[in-house]
Amino acid sequence: MGGTKKPKGLQQIHPFTDLHLFSDSSPLVIEKGEGIYLFDSSGAKYLDAMSGLWCATLGYSQQRLTEAAQRQLSILPFSHTFRGRSTPPINQLAQKLIDLSPAQLTTVFFACSGSEANESAIKIAWSFHRSNEETSRKKIIAHQKSYHGSAIYSAQISGSPMMHEHQNAEIPDIIFVTEPDVHKQRLQKETTEDFVERLATNLEDLILREGPETIAAFIAEPVMGVGGVIIPPKNYFEKVQKILSKYGVLLIADEVICGFGRTGNMFGSETFGMTPDIMTVAKGLSAAYFPISAVLTNKKIHESLINLSQKIGLFSHGFTNSGHPVGAAVALEALKIIEEDFIIDHVRDVSQDFRAQLSKISADPIIADVRSIGLMGAFDLNVLDKDSGNKLMHCAQKHSLFIRAIGNTIVLAPPLIISRQEINLLFERLSVAIKKWKNRIN
């Protein structure tokens, strides 16, 4: 990198997380957003088929969200939520989330990102067991290929190997189980039902082997987004939950990607029959217009935290911007838009077109394992070159389309406001990019 010439006036021009991709060139500078499109500094217009990072669910020009932020900034630009304080927008947002969430969730804790929400959820799970004098319950179960954040612990409970390769850290008491990927993990001649039964049996065997009294929680995404849109069989979580309940293990639903309409329901937990004890949300909560996240818990967990606090003092946890009033105001308006504009109905409607277009490209023998749910989909590249995904991603960018490569899996998650015509345009550009990319590798 020492020989890379930097544009005049810019310092540290490379986004750190993508340093390996852009070490020999300047970053793409995005200056403007409108609808589902982004514009770079040269004026080039891109269709964003990834909603930024799964988060710009309502697109880039929702005036109601910017006005909500402006109104709140003019009234109260900041107030913390420590020592019993709150604000009107936070109170309203907490109640709204409880009303929208699965019926058993009754309490909300606010944070600023999905990583913070998942770390908070783990802390809450540990405190719950301590309150019940089960202090040995510390282990966390997670899926291979899962992604739960990039802070120290949330990265460690992520089953994606890339989250660990640069860290000189190994945290004990994290156990990984096989991801419910029918395409890649089902054995030859094994039915989907047999596959689910095998994973459930393996989970119970693991719990018994480790000792039920040592396990605090199982954290799981309804659909594993960063893992490559791994969609579980519909009865998978039903069987998992029966086992967890049998041995007193909490279920944490990581709804950071799936929440607020992505799967065709308000939450992925509804889509896949999950009944979480704890649920985390972020991204679509504010449609990415302000950093905000939340952890929802059921009544028994909330009461256990109160009991523990009475015994040993306050639950010492929180962040400076937990429950930021501007973020709450924006999130409230985003939820209003979702309801008033019938966004979830729209997702269910256009997802049929999305699925049909994905099915069309699956006719190409170089495309494998096409799958989708709601407005999230993926396919694998049937090639040996490990960098093919990145090459196709950059080829798509040259054809005015933003997609995401995860290894040789291509992921799509457009804003939920995308129209049928725009879905057609997305796949027209993707088809051109695939054709150009294939010509280069042949």
C-alpha positions, 0 to 999 in steps of 0.5 A, spaced: 500 500 500 505 504 500 506 506 493 498 507 492 497 514 490 492 518 494 487 523 491 489 530 493 486 532 500 484 525 502 487 521 508 486 514 509 481 513 503 480 506 504 474 503 508 478 498 513 473 492 512 474 492 504 482 494 504 483 487 501 479 489 495 481 496 494 488 496 496 490 498 489 485 503 487 481 509 490 474 507 493 468 509 490 465 515 493 457 515 493 454 522 493 447 521 493 441 516 493 434 516 490 429 511 491 433 504 490 439 508 486 445 511 488 450 516 485 457 516 485 461 522 485 462 522 477 454 522 476 454 514 475 447 511 477 447 504 480 441 500 482 442 498 489 440 490 490 443 490 497 440 495 500 446 498 502 448 492 508 441 489 508 439 496 511 436 501 507 430 498 506 425 504 505 430 506 499 434 513 500 429 518 499 424 518 504 423 525 506 418 523 512 424 520 515 429 526 514 423 530 517 422 526 523 430 527 525 429 534 523 423 535 528 426 531 534 433 535 533 430 541 534 426 539 540 431 534 544 437 532 540 440 528 545 438 525 552 441 518 555 437 513 558 441 511 564 438 511 571 431 511 570 431 516 564 427 516 558 424 520 553 417 521 549 420 518 543 423 512 546 417 510 550 413 510 544 418 506 540 418 501 546 411 500 546 410 500 538 416 494 538 412 490 543 405 491 540 409 488 533 413 483 536 411 476 538 406 476 543 410 473 549 416 479 548 414 485 553 420 489 555 425 493 550 433 495 551 435 500 546 442 500 543 446 503 537 447 497 532 446 489 531 453 488 534 451 491 540 444 488 541 447 481 540 452 482 545 447 485 550 442 479 549 448 475 551 449 479 557 442 478 559 441 471 558 447 470 562 444 474 568 437 471 567 441 464 569 445 467 574 438 470 577 436 463 577 442 461 581 444 457 575 451 460 574 454 455 570 450 456 564 455 460 560 456 456 554 452 459 547 450 455 541 450 458 534 450 456 527 456 455 523 456 460 517 452 465 522 454 472 523 452 476 529 456 482 529 463 485 529 464 486 536 469 482 540 464 477 543 459 478 537 464 476 532 466 470 536 459 467 536 459 468 529 460 461 525 463 465 519 471 463 519 472 470 516 470 473 523 476 470 526 482 469 522 485 476 524 483 476 531 488 473 536 483 471 541 479 465 542 473 465 547 471 459 550 464 456 551 462 458 544 459 451 541 457 451 533 452 446 530 451 445 523 447 450 519 440 448 517 443 448 509 439 443 505 443 445 499 449 443 502 449 439 508 443 434 507 446 427 506 445 423 499 438 420 499 436 424 505 429 427 505 428 434 508 425 431 514 430 426 515 435 432 515 431 436 520 431 430 524 438 429 524 440 436 526 435 436 532 438 429 534 445 432 534 443 438 537 440 434 543 446 430 543 451 436 544 447 439 549 447 432 553 454 431 552 456 438 554 451 438 560 445 442 560 446 445 566 452 449 562 448 452 556 445 459 557 442 460 550 442 458 542 443 464 538 440 464 531 438 468 525 431 466 522 435 466 515 442 466 515 444 472 511 451 473 511 452 466 511 449 466 504 441 466 505 441 460 508 433 458 509 432 453 514 426 448 513 420 450 515 419 445 521 427 446 523 426 451 529 420 447 531 424 441 533 430 446 535 425 449 540 422 443 543 429 441 545 431 448 548 425 448 552 426 441 555 433 443 557 432 450 559 436 453 554 434 460 552 433 462 544 435 468 542 432 470 535 437 475 531 432 479 527 438 484 525 437 482 517 430 479 517 426 484 521 421 489 519 419 485 512 425 482 509 422 475 509 415 477 507 412 478 515 414 483 520 419 478 523 423 472 520 421 469 527 413 469 524 416 466 517 419 460 521 415 459 527 420 461 532 418 463 539 424 467 542 425 468 549 430 474 546 430 478 540 434 483 537 433 488 531 437 493 528 438 495 520 430 496 518 428 499 524 430 505 522 431 503 515 438 505 516 437 513 517 439 513 524 444 508 528 439 504 532 438 497 535 433 494 540 433 487 544 426 485 546 425 480 552 419 476 555 416 477 562 420 472 565 427 474 563 425 482 565 423 479 572 429 475 573 433 482 571 429 486 576 430 480 582 438 480 580 438 487 581 435 488 587 440 482 590 446 485 587 445 492 584 443 495 577 444 491 571 451 495 569 450 495 562 448 500 556 451 505 551 452 513 551 447 513 545 442 507 547 435 510 546 437 516 542 431 520 541 433 522 534 434 515 532 427 513 536 423 518 532 426 516 526 424 509 527 417 510 529 416 514 523 419 508 519 414 503 522 409 508 520 411 508 513 411 500 513 404 500 516 401 506 512 404 504 505 403 496 506 410 495 505 410 487 507 404 486 503 408 489 497 414 485 499 409 478 499 407 481 492 413 482 488 417 477 491 414 472 486 417 476 481 423 476 484 423 469 485 421 468 478 427 472 475 432 468 480 429 461 477 430 464 470 438 465 471 438 458 474 438 455 467 445 457 466 449 451 468 454 455 472 449 457 477 447 453 482 442 452 488 438 458 487 434 460 493 429 466 496 424 468 501 421 475 501 426 480 498 432 476 499 435 471 495 442 468 493 445 463 488 452 459 488 457 460 482 459 453 480 466 454 479 473 452 482 476 459 482 475 462 489 475 469 487 469 468 482 464 471 486 468 478 487 470 478 480 462 478 478 461 483 483 465 488 480 463 486 473 456 488 476 458 494 479 461 496 472 454 495 469 451 499 474 448 494 479 451 493 486 450 486 489 454 482 494 459 476 494 460 472 500 465 467 497 462 464 491 455 466 493 452 472 490 447 475 495 441 480 493 437 484 498 434 490 494 430 495 498 423 493 500 420 498 496 423 496 489 417 495 484 416 490 479 419 494 473 425 495 477 426 487 479 426 486 471 431 491 471 436 488 476 436 482 473 437 485 466 443 488 469 445 482 473 444 477 466 449 482 462 454 482 468 454 474 468 455 474 461 461 478 461 464 475 467 463 468 463 466 471 457 472 472 461 473 466 465 472 462 458 
